[in-house]
Amino acid sequence: KFTLSMAPGGSVCQEVLESHSNVADYGIAVIENDLPVKATISPGGKPSMSSTNGVYELLECPVCTNLMYPPIHQCPKGHTLCSNCKIRVHNCCPTCRYELGDIRCLALEKVAESLELPCVYQNLGCQDIFPYYSKLKHEQNCQFRPYNCPYAGSECSVTGDIPTLVAHLKDEHKVDMHDGSTFNHRYVKSNPHEVENATWMLTVFNCFGRQFCLHFEAFQLGMAPVYMAFLRFMGEDNEAQKFSYTLEVGANGRKLIWQGVPRSIRDSHRKVRDSQDGLIIQRNLALFFSGGDRQELKLRITGRIWKDQ
């Protein structure tokens, strides 16, 4: 068995900013001294573990319940917590109230180094196993991690796989769904000077067995009011790179054409918009394209999506 040794000495915190009732809100789990660590041995000779064994429980920070990574801190009585929570509890052990000081739990860090764990998205399809200190980096880019809802008109917190999000966009956000790789959209706004009210229009296209989101919105680019249209791909960036698209707008013998590569919905809507990676139309030009007395926005945007060979 592994046993964590306890450092002697230490003093009780004289000034505690959080009351015991507040500390209880953290969901703290008390870690007893000399708690044995149970680890199973994998065929490769390294300890592995399930979510129920002692090692996994020891590596959970008792304050935030996230897995701990170096530096792992401990108080003189041996209670551990992560570096973020050490600051959060003002350097006072939330379990025994002793001052934390700068004691590192090197034994637990070493134990963690020997572990191999499944990806947190295992239930979504990722079957890979990773060394403890490589697991977090993998999970930040795992292709099986859920996608955020691409709808930009509200702070939507829904996540899921692509079929789930397509159904969600249709049922909850009432987004227009179209089949085919070409489109011809007309955007009308009775008062184009209300820039913020022309935003968040979204259409989903289903073609080549994949889904694409067409955004059209108005916003301030510096001091200039502009309209912007761009395409996002519902999938990973390496898949998005296999496609291209064009957007075209014009009237009265003038025409603007944009050709680009759709951005993955892994990139947030705001990130794509702020990068100006799309068709941008100054409001004066947009009103010129609209014709008439320039008091109403009537833009017709055509486009095409194709798969590069």
PyMOL commands that set and color helices and strands:
alter all, ss='L'
color gray80, all
select helices_A, chain A and resi 20-24+54-58+83-88+106-113+122-124+132-141+162-171+195-198+237-240+269-274+283-290
alter helices_A, ss='H'
color red, helices_A
select strands_A, chain A and resi 40-41+47-48+73-74+80-81+116-118+129-131+147-148+159-160+176-179+182-189+201-207+210-221+224-233+243-251+254-260+263-264+279-282+297-307
alter strands_A, ss='S'
color yellow, strands_A
deselect
rebuild
show_as cartoon
